[in-house]
Amino acid sequence: MKDSLKRLFKKYVNRETITYIIFGILTTAVNYAVYYPLRSLGVNYLISNVIAWIVAVIFAYFTNKHFVFESKDYSPAVMIPEFFRFVAGRLISLGMEELLLFVTVDLLHMDDRIMKLIASVLVVILNYIFSKLFIFKKEKTDEE
């Protein structure tokens, strides 16, 4: 049992997951740094969310590419399709976040700031899965 827990820990708690969490927190901070001032200015919460998302996605792409998944190829042949896959994955999670915000804020009359925090946790998990499996996937070598 103890060895199984150690193997699971080593598999899921590593440099990649730790740096993803760190840059996920920073991306969330960037998102909020745009979202909350827009809300303070009276911009609709869904519009504020989309604008904040755009800024955060640009930040997240470069930090995830370089620091988290160590995708160091910056040639257009690699970056362009990689960026479009990244944005596509983020659009899916944005759609889910927007739907969750709409349902909880407009239909259930919950506070948008609290629901955005809750939605962020779900979005970070989903974005990691997209990034790991579809965007920055590494080719297996013969040793693996």
N, C-alpha and C positions, 0 to 999 in steps of 0.2 A: 504493500500500500504506500509506504513512504517513498519507495523508488518511483512508483507511478506518479506521485505528486511532484517529485523532483523533475521527472521528464516533462510533465505538463508545464511546470514553471519555466524550465529552460526553453521549451518550445515557444511559449507565448510571452515571456518576459525577457526581452532581449533589446539590443541597441535599436532595432527598427521600431518596435512597439513603444519604447520609451521616448524616442525622438518624435514619433508620430503624436504621442500624447502631448509632449511639450509644444510642438508646432500646431497641434490642434487647439490647444489653449490659446496660443498666440493668434491663430486665425480667428478664433471666437472673439478674442479681445478686439481685433481689427474690425470684425463684423459689428460688435456692440459700439465701438468708437464711432462708427458711421450711423448705425441704427438709432441710438438714443438721442443724439443731437438733432437728427431729422425729425424724430417724434416730438422733441421739445419745440421745434419750429412749426409744429402742426401738420407735418406731412403724414398722410394716411399710413397706417402701420404696414399694409401689404406693399405699398410703393417703397416705403422706407426699407422694408426687408429685402426687396429686389435690389435696390441700390447698394445696400450693405453687402449683399451676396456677391455682386459683381466685384467690388473692391476686395473682399475676402478671398474670392476664387483666384484672382490674379496673384495675391500674396501666397495663397496655399499652393498653387501650382509650382512656383519657383522654390519654395521652401521644401515641399514634399519631394520634388524632383531631385534637388541637390542634396539635402541633408537626410531625409528619411529613407528614400528608396535608392539613393545614390545612383541615379540615372544621369551619368556625366556626359552623355552625347548631346551636344547642343547644335548638331547639324540640322538644317531645315527638314531633311528627309526623316529624321527621328522626331524632332520637336513638334512639327505641325500635326502629324497624326496623334501623337501623344497628348498634345494640348486639347485637340478636339475630343478625344476619348475622355480626358479629364473633365472638360466642360460638360460633356454629355452625362457623365456620372453625377456631376454636381447638379445638373438640371433636374435629374430624377429626384435627388434628395431635396432640392429646392421645392419641387412640386409637392413632395410629401410634407415639407415644412409649411408651405403656404396652405395646403389643405388642412393640416392640423391646426394652424393658427385661425383659419377661417371658421372651422367647426367650433373650436373652443372659445374664440373671442366673439364672433358674430352670432353664433347659434346658442352657445351655452353661457355667454356673457361673463367669461372669465377675463382676468387681467392679462393684456397682451405681453407685458414685460415678464411676467412669471411663466406664461406659456412658451415664450421664446426661449427661456432658459431650459425648460423641459424638452422642447423640440431640439435644442442644440445637442443634447446628449445623444438622442436617437440619430441625428444627422452625422455626428462624428463617427459613430459606430458604422453606419452605412457607408460613409465616405471611405473609411479604412478598407472595408471589404472591396469596394469598387477599385480603389487604388491598388490594392495588393493583387487582386485576381485579374483585373482587366486593363489597367492603365500602365503601371510600372512593373509589370510582370517580368521576371528575369528568365532567360532561357536556361533550361537545365543543361548542365555539363555532364560529361560521361562519368565523372566522379560521384555525381549526386544520385 
